[in-house]
């Protein structure tokens, strides 16, 4: 039989016994951490779904005019801002890109819904608004905004310019047409998430006009949920269709061919 001297009483659990103060602090911090983390996780999840939806539709070909958006949408309206890199490294794609944008604007006139807005911001070392945020039915593409190029291509100027478009109740989605050779990208993924949330952006997407084009490794460090969506930037048809696929992913709809007209 074990000696009774080896048995010792445990801590008292009588009323009024003190709990470890660290436990109380942890209980207060957990809700705050959840309040911060849940929106960031959702933001990353929606961005990943957008990229997957665009990539799954890459087998589609033809002209954007042959397609339409199909399926229900959620309640949120969209402010779609197309952010165009006009730096020297993107100059060879300028003509097919602008032809594609003209066709996209016409196509969106019958594929978005009341409350949606379009805008175009050009950027390099500086940024300027080419098309101000306006109802998609009234949006018209104009010539380049005359942005000054420089040694560096910067992210902050176009984001500041987007903020100048004015307040909106819509989700703001940025569609960058760029090689992402941008020198002031956030240092880490956490910095990238904070950058989006503090600037009021719902999502950011990168469309790269070249299958073999070298892009900045730092983009995927800063925005890991927005990997590059590549396409042939010398082909206006493919450029327009890639833009259309991205819009379909933003609305949560499908891009489907229009039915062939019936003949009698």
C-alpha positions in Angstrom: 0.0 0.0 0.0 1.4 3.5 -1.0 2.3 5.7 2.0 -0.1 8.5 2.6 2.7 11.0 2.8 3.2 10.7 -1.0 -0.3 12.1 -1.6 -0.6 15.9 -1.6 -3.8 18.0 -1.9 -4.4 19.8 -5.1 -5.1 23.5 -5.5 -8.3 24.8 -3.9 -11.3 25.3 -6.2 -13.3 27.0 -3.5 -15.4 30.1 -4.5 -13.2 33.2 -5.0 -10.1 31.3 -6.1 -8.2 33.4 -8.6 -7.8 32.3 -12.3 -4.6 32.8 -14.2 -4.7 36.4 -15.5 -3.1 35.3 -18.8 -6.3 33.3 -19.5 -8.5 36.4 -19.2 -6.2 38.3 -21.6 -6.3 35.5 -24.1 -10.1 35.3 -23.9 -10.3 39.1 -24.8 -7.8 38.9 -27.6 -9.3 36.0 -29.5 -12.4 37.9 -30.7 -10.2 40.8 -31.8 -8.0 38.5 -33.7 -10.9 36.9 -35.4 -12.4 40.3 -36.3 -9.1 41.1 -38.1 -8.4 37.8 -39.7 -11.8 36.7 -41.1 -12.0 39.6 -43.6 -8.5 39.0 -44.8 -9.1 35.2 -45.2 -12.3 35.9 -47.2 -10.5 38.5 -49.4 -7.8 35.9 -50.3 -10.4 33.2 -50.9 -12.4 35.4 -53.3 -9.2 36.4 -55.2 -8.2 32.7 -55.6 -11.7 31.9 -56.9 -11.4 34.7 -59.5 -8.1 33.4 -60.8 -9.4 29.8 -61.0 -12.5 30.9 -62.8 -10.5 32.8 -65.4 -8.0 30.1 -65.9 -10.7 27.4 -66.3 -12.2 29.4 -69.2 -8.9 29.9 -71.1 -9.9 27.2 -73.7 -12.5 29.6 -75.0 -11.6 31.4 -78.2 -13.0 33.8 -80.7 -14.4 37.3 -80.3 -15.8 38.7 -77.1 -18.9 39.7 -79.1 -19.8 36.0 -79.5 -20.1 35.6 -75.7 -22.4 36.8 -72.9 -22.5 36.7 -69.1 -25.0 34.0 -67.9 -26.2 33.2 -64.4 -27.3 35.0 -61.2 -25.3 37.6 -59.4 -24.9 38.5 -55.8 -26.3 41.8 -54.4 -23.2 43.9 -54.6 -22.6 46.3 -57.4 -19.1 46.6 -59.0 -16.8 49.5 -59.7 -14.3 47.9 -62.1 -11.2 49.9 -62.5 -8.9 48.8 -65.4 -5.4 50.0 -64.4 -3.2 50.2 -67.6 0.5 50.0 -67.4 1.8 52.5 -70.0 5.5 52.2 -69.2 8.1 51.5 -71.9 8.1 47.8 -71.3 4.4 47.6 -72.2 4.5 49.9 -75.3 4.4 47.1 -77.9 0.9 46.0 -76.6 -0.6 49.5 -76.6 -2.5 49.3 -79.9 -4.1 45.8 -79.5 -4.8 46.6 -75.9 -6.8 49.8 -76.6 -8.7 48.1 -79.4 -9.6 45.4 -77.0 -10.7 47.9 -74.4 -13.0 49.7 -76.9 -14.7 46.4 -77.7 -14.9 45.5 -74.0 -16.7 48.8 -73.2 -19.3 48.1 -75.9 -19.7 44.5 -74.7 -20.1 45.5 -71.1 -22.9 47.8 -72.1 -25.2 44.8 -72.5 -23.7 42.5 -69.8 -23.4 44.5 -66.6 -26.4 45.8 -64.6 -27.7 49.0 -63.1 -25.4 50.4 -60.5 -22.2 49.0 -61.9 -19.4 51.4 -62.9 -16.3 51.4 -65.1 -13.1 53.4 -65.0 -9.7 53.4 -66.6 -6.5 54.7 -64.9 -3.2 54.8 -66.7 0.1 54.6 -64.8 3.8 54.4 -65.0 6.0 56.7 -62.8 2.8 58.8 -62.4 -0.9 58.1 -62.9 -3.9 59.8 -64.4 -7.5 59.0 -65.0 -8.4 58.2 -68.6 -12.1 57.3 -68.0 -13.7 58.5 -64.7 -15.9 56.2 -62.7 -19.2 56.3 -64.5 -22.3 54.2 -65.2 -21.2 51.4 -67.5 -23.9 52.4 -70.0 -22.3 55.9 -70.4 -18.7 54.9 -70.2 -16.6 55.7 -73.3 -13.0 54.9 -73.8 -10.8 57.9 -74.6 -7.2 58.2 -75.8 -4.3 57.6 -73.4 -4.1 60.0 -70.4 -0.6 61.2 -71.3 1.1 59.7 -68.2 4.8 60.5 -67.8 7.1 57.5 -67.8 10.2 57.4 -65.7 12.9 55.2 -64.2 10.4 53.4 -62.0 6.9 52.1 -62.4 5.0 52.7 -59.2 1.9 51.2 -57.5 1.0 54.1 -55.2 0.2 56.7 -57.9 -2.6 54.6 -59.5 -4.1 53.6 -56.2 -4.1 57.3 -55.1 -5.8 58.1 -58.4 -8.4 55.4 -57.9 -9.2 57.0 -54.5 -9.8 60.2 -56.3 -12.6 58.6 -58.4 -14.9 59.3 -55.4 -16.8 57.3 -52.8 -18.9 54.3 -53.8 -21.0 51.6 -52.2 -19.8 49.1 -54.8 -17.0 46.6 -54.5 -13.9 48.2 -56.0 -12.0 45.7 -58.2 -8.7 46.6 -59.8 -7.7 44.8 -63.0 -4.1 45.6 -63.7 -2.8 45.1 -67.3 0.9 45.0 -66.6 4.1 43.0 -66.3 4.2 44.0 -62.6 7.7 45.4 -62.8 6.7 47.8 -60.1 9.3 49.0 -57.6 7.1 49.9 -54.6 5.2 46.7 -54.1 4.4 45.7 -50.5 7.2 43.7 -48.8 5.1 40.8 -47.5 1.8 39.2 -48.0 0.6 40.8 -44.7 1.6 44.2 -46.0 -0.3 43.4 -49.3 -3.4 42.5 -47.4 -3.2 45.7 -45.3 -2.6 47.7 -48.4 -5.8 46.5 -50.0 -8.0 46.8 -46.9 -6.7 50.3 -45.9 -7.2 51.6 -49.4 -10.7 50.2 -49.7 -10.0 47.8 -52.5 -12.1 44.6 -52.6 -9.8 42.8 -55.0 -6.8 43.1 -57.2 -6.0 41.1 -60.4 -3.0 40.9 -62.7 -3.4 40.3 -66.4 0.0 39.8 -68.1 0.1 40.3 -71.9 2.6 37.6 -72.7 2.9 33.8 -72.0 6.7 34.1 -71.5 6.9 37.7 -70.2 9.1 38.0 -67.2 7.3 39.6 -64.2 8.4 40.8 -60.8 8.7 38.0 -58.3 7.7 40.5 -55.6 4.1 40.7 -57.0 3.4 37.1 -55.9 5.0 37.8 -52.5 2.9 40.9 -52.0 -0.4 39.4 -53.5 -0.1 35.6 -53.4 -3.9 35.3 -54.0 -3.6 37.2 -57.3 -1.3 35.1 -59.5 -0.7 36.4 -63.1 -3.3 35.6 -65.7 -1.4 35.3 -69.0 -2.7 35.9 -72.5 -1.4 37.0 -75.9 -1.2 40.7 -75.7 -0.6 41.1 -79.4 -4.0 39.6 -80.2 -6.9 42.1 -79.6 -9.4 39.2 -79.7 -7.7 37.3 -77.0 -7.0 40.4 -74.9 -10.7 41.4 -75.0 -11.8 37.8 -74.2 -9.4 37.6 -71.2 -10.9 40.8 -69.9 -14.4 39.4 -70.4 -13.5 36.2 -68.5 -12.1 38.3 -65.6 -15.3 40.3 -65.4 -17.3 37.1 -65.4 -15.3 35.9 -62.5 -15.9 39.1 -60.6 -19.6 38.9 -61.1 -19.7 35.2 -60.2 -21.3 34.4 -63.6 -20.3 32.2 -66.6 -19.0 33.4 -69.9 -21.0 31.4 -72.5 -21.3 31.6 -76.3 -24.4 33.4 -77.5 -26.9 31.1 -79.1 -26.8 31.0 -82.9 -29.7 32.9 -84.4 -32.4 30.7 -85.8 -33.5 30.9 -89.4 -36.9 30.3 -90.7 
